[in-house]
Amino acid sequence: MAQKPSIPKGTRDFGPAEMSGRNYIFDTIKSVFKTYGYMPIETPAMENLGTLLGKYGDEGDKLLFRILNSGDAFSGVDFGSYATGDGKYNSKALSLKVCEKGLRYDLTVPFARFVVQHQNELSFPFKRYQIQPVWRADRPQKGRYREFYQCDADVIGSRSQMNELELVQIVDRVFTLFGINVLIKVNNRKVLAGLAEISGFPDKVVDITVAIDKIDKIGLEAVKAEMRERGLTESAVSVIEPVLTLKGGYAEKISVMRGLMEGRSASGIVSETGLKGLDELDELFGLIEAAGISQEAEIDLSLARGLNYYTGAIFEVKAKDFEIGSICGGGRYDNLTGIFGLPDMSGVGISFGADRIYDVLKGLDKFPKEVGTATRILFANMGTEEVKYLLPVVRALRESGISCEIFAESSKLKKQFDYADRKAIPFISITGGDEVSKGQVNLKNLSTGEQESFGKDDIDGILKFVS
């Protein structure tokens, strides 16, 4: 019995139409990266598990796809040493024994590993972009996949806020080109650390950020409940709550927060770390204002970003007119390379979620009409002699950058017209014996019905007609 074909949940096949749309996304993002001086790199799909573990927090580690060692991975394993005494096993420890590698969770940690490994070959500040797939063992749902592409741009080796501004400018340009209205949310992890300090729980910054990072999904009351479950007192929660609902422009928010960080909260605690984060936000938004960003940018003090390696500015981008999660995000990391033996190498990056951007473009009908149409001109096959006559014309057009094809078989014209219609080919040439005898090529615009004849060698005229 034949096996029914299938693919793993959370993964997808992409046909020609989808790939045309995806390539449009990749090419647009790549073109913007290049205009800001970013250079491409690639890293392997798999990394040593030690490279990945501990970089994304406990929740991130659970989503890592682990790869069994080649051969008989369980050969020679003393399973008894992993028994927990209740008929079960310590699966985490056992997986480390039989899995030495894992699929990359994101592109940033592999990038940090790349920088350290190739530091003597690079010029700093080093600006790179990377467009590759990543994998997460997450529960598949709308807008969330187990295999998806990220389009990353990072600059490492500089602490200047100009780098943060440049990333905001890249985001602004990319989504303007796509015709998508977005909200660029910005916060600073130092402000979040300061929030933990003034609440009286400086050691709970991870617990606080993990909780408030869910505010858009579960709401304020559930976030407060989770903070209590994570050990925060009612008074600490009362210090944090008004910050999460703070309204106003960036200057107003910074002013209010500065007062809190200077000790004017209920706790009376001063946070120098929080004040430093506010200074960075103030500088960045001053630059954003001067740069004339066309998309909306705001300070969102509830924005936490779940990844533990962020230390400064953090970004998240959401579509205004389409309901979906974050379509772009990133932030500043001051010592990610230190984990691999190169301390004090600060970097900042942004990551575009190509799959979600595809869903937004499709949902808003923002893909350009020509996307998905590979062939510009179909030359009808009227017979062997006519095909021979057209071959030099087709070659000249292809060399001029026009995609065209000759129908493979000398079939009825209806069949050839149907083929052009199914592939959304905008122009067709019906060049028969009369046109051959006159040295002409006939072209028809299938959307307007306009027809025109050209000399066989009048490639410029043909190009003008189909442009």
C-alpha angles and dihedrals in degrees: 000000000000116000114245107242117239143152130222117278112264093033130093144200116231121212126200094278093050093044091051089055093045092049089051088056094046093045093048094049092043091051091055093046089054094052088060094051100257117152127210127250134167131207130194121278088236128051132186105276090235088062092057106035118093095017099094103039127253093297092050093048089057089058096055115115106226122207120219115237112260120266119015098349093185096050112123094007113144097221091183091067089059096049115118096202097249097084091273136098136232093254094184094056092041092052090054088055096052100030119060096163138045140189112261115265094201139348099250101072092046087049091054089050089049092051093052094044094048100030094125091056097050134082114222134257082047117198118195139167125202130187111189141124124271130193134221128177091226130143106269116239139140109316092002121096137172092226119036142144127253125197107205134186120185137170117200131185099046134083095195117131086222086081091057090048091051091054091050088050090051091051090048093050096044096052092041088056089049091050091235120140109221141178114226108208118199133187137152127238090217088062089052090049088050090051089055090049097051090046088059096247107095090158091058098064092115092048091049095047093046089053100044092043085072096055094107091051104040105018135238099290093052090048090053090049091051092050089054090049088052091058105268118140125235090253091053091050089049090056092051099041100072090049090059092055098040113137135196140066125317094266092051093048092048091049093052093044092048089058091052093047090049090061104271094122124102089266095052090218119147118219118199089181091056092048090052090053091050091051089054092049091048091051093046095050090047088057092045090052092049092047093058099232109198097204119072117265126185142168110252109189091190091061109108109155108215100238114106097213096071113105106165137012116013127194137199127177125202131183112244098206102039129059108235137111127268113322096189136017145156146133152188121302117186104189112015091124089053088075087065096045104273108102129192096025103137120199141173130199148171130215126204116207101222095189095054091043087055090053091050094048091048094044092050093040090237099141110113111252092241092059108104094026106104098166118064099181130026114201109208115230106238096166143306097289093048090050091051089050092052099045095085090047092051091047092052092049093050090050087053090055099259115134111223141151140196115231105253099227134044094242135152112296091240090062091049092048090049089052091052090048094050091050093043091236106174100205135042131188119209101188112170137165095294093054091046092053090051094045092242140133120212121212132187129193102222095202098049101024090232114151132191138170124223136187113263091247096042094104092151091057092049091048091052092049095052097039 
